[in-house]
Amino acid sequence: MKRNLITGAVAASAIMAATGAYADKASDTLNVAFTKELENVDSYFNSSREGVVMQRAVWDGLIYRDPSTNEYIGNLATEWNWIDDLTLELKLREGVKFHNGEPFNADDVVYTVNFVADEANGVKTQRNVNWMKSAEKIDDYTVRIHLKNPFPAAVEFLSGPVSIYPNEYYAEAGPTGMGLKPVGTGPYKVVSVEPGKHFVLEKNENYHDSPKGQPTIGKIDIRTIPDVNTQMAELFGGTLDLIWQVPADQSEKLAEMGQFTVANESTMRIGYLTMDAAGRTGNADNPFADVRVRRAVNHAIDREGLVKALLKGKSQVVYSACFPSQFGCSQDVAEYEYDPEKAKALLAEAGYPDGFKTEFYAYRDREYAEAIASFLNAVGIETDFKMLQYSALRELRMSSGTPISFQTWGSYSINDTSAITSQFFKHGSLDDTRDDEVKEWLDIADRATDPEKRKEYYAKALQKIADQAYWAPMFSYNTNYVFTKDVEYTPTADEVLRFHAMTWK
């Protein structure tokens, strides 16, 4: 069956090639496929991995973290110093211009920070920005960012999801205008947007002396192609140069052919089940309010089997509600071994000797989701499987929650536990537990300036999350990248496609 998928892709490529423009380095255009629809290119108003990729290409942050060494280097800022626990002063780089010609200076930083820090403006992932109170201009190239509370991870966040926007343009265009005609200082400028479908980027010939390095490839042409078999057909047909997030079995077959470069790299993304412990769905008979049911779910999942059979590569089993490399991600938590009989006993103890039926939601990786659902079905939790678009499921979860859903989170590639555990367990719109004690511990960990105290309180929170089985963490992801032999690229472990780091051979 798997070989037939590849064979079918080769056959289909003949049809694609008949009408598609061929991709080759002679045109200096890298043709790339996105699997998921990017709802808004404005990086503050989407939370998808595709959005992160675009953010790093089109915009710059004040600080840059080298993905290989984790060293912090100045980008739009050249230096930074803590004035006190609540005030970070930054000296800005001079001579930088936005893609529309607007000069970069302190006004842009102040406007961006003050806009995104205001919760009323609706930034999608509040955790990325709600630690900032405001920004203050000291002079044209000096700013101070004021924090609401001490937040030791501030520099890490400034090196990731906090992009700087042109104040004059953004004040007029807003998120909608920025989504349609993005303007940044990054290595690539956007020249065409067909929302959710097609994006064309061109090299920024005037890119400043950034630690990202100068872009080499002249044009990046990105199309949304949801079906991976269609992506492979176009790869064979010559109308795509690079695809990513390719399932393990298909990437293995492609590697065997030797026609393309196939690279596998770990990521900070984890896959988990979240359950309606807090009763957000309003269901009078909510089985997931019972810790025994949640523990049963954890025992029902064969994590090792999922990793070995489906994810493969550099994926690993995960039991804690964070990624192991993140600061504060304690691994000293309850581990639920795969034990279907124990799961059934716990369900019976909770009053469900014959199991129960529940809606089960997912938005990606149907094969993984269906395998997880089959494990639940096997212990008596009959799943009514519902596959939604990412944005639709996120909005449903934010408004009224779901009984149980398969979710993933890549932490915006932020190497700090606050980027995941604090995102989902501090009573925000995606918190399915609303545990006051966990929130209190996370507040302490997020704000403590003593690293050991941070570790202590993250550990306390993670231990309770695992003990109460609020989530069923299952595995970390890896990503398979497949690209033509003309492309030179070494993927990084943070799941960010870096177009500026790609070259032609």
Secondary structure as UniProt FT lines:
FT   HELIX           2..19
FT   HELIX           25..27
FT   STRAND          29..34
FT   HELIX           43..45
FT   HELIX           49..58
FT   STRAND          63..65
FT   TURN            67..69
FT   STRAND          72..74
FT   STRAND          77..84
FT   TURN            85..86
FT   STRAND          87..92
FT   TURN            99..100
FT   HELIX           106..117
FT   HELIX           119..121
FT   HELIX           126..128
FT   TURN            129..131
FT   STRAND          132..139
FT   TURN            140..141
FT   STRAND          142..147
FT   TURN            152..153
FT   HELIX           154..158
FT   TURN            159..161
FT   HELIX           167..180
FT   STRAND          188..194
FT   TURN            195..197
FT   STRAND          198..203
FT   TURN            205..206
FT   TURN            211..212
FT   STRAND          219..224
FT   HELIX           228..237
FT   STRAND          242..244
FT   HELIX           248..257
FT   STRAND          261..275
FT   TURN            277..278
FT   TURN            280..281
FT   HELIX           287..289
FT   HELIX           291..300
FT   HELIX           303..306
FT   HELIX           307..311
FT   TURN            313..314
FT   TURN            324..325
FT   HELIX           340..349
FT   TURN            350..351
FT   TURN            353..354
FT   STRAND          356..362
FT   HELIX           366..378
FT   TURN            379..380
FT   STRAND          381..387
FT   HELIX           390..399
FT   STRAND          404..409
FT   HELIX           411..413
FT   HELIX           417..419
FT   HELIX           421..424
FT   TURN            429..430
FT   HELIX           436..447
FT   HELIX           451..467
FT   TURN            468..469
FT   STRAND          471..483
FT   TURN            485..486
FT   STRAND          487..488
FT   TURN            493..494
FT   HELIX           499..501
FT   STRAND          503..504
//
